[in-house]
Amino acid sequence: MTRSWRMFAGRNRMESRPFHRFGDERTVRFCGIEPVAVELVEDADGVYYGWLRTDGTAPVMVQGTRGMFEMQSPDGFAGDIEAGRGEIVRLSCRAVEAES
């Protein structure tokens, strides 16, 4: 079963990674970016990397490159994975209509 999550992001100028600054609407706006409703989908070939906590609520620390993602943790999340706190997920992303 493929997992997916709805959240917000800002538009990015890179064609290969059209979104950045993922989070809730307020957080994206706080970064000075107009929020766009997006759907992140678990995808082994996706261009985004995210950390999914064990509770599975939504990916956090979503980044467009593996290097930028791994910079968020000194051990590349190995300790957190071993401790059962979460997992690294590859993601694809697309804009969706905002839910009212």
Protein Blocks (a to p, Z undefined) as FASTA:
>chain_A
ZZdddddddddfbfklmbghiadfklmmmnopacddddddddfkbcbdcdddfklmacch
iafbfklmmmmpmnlommmmmnopaccdddddddddddZZ
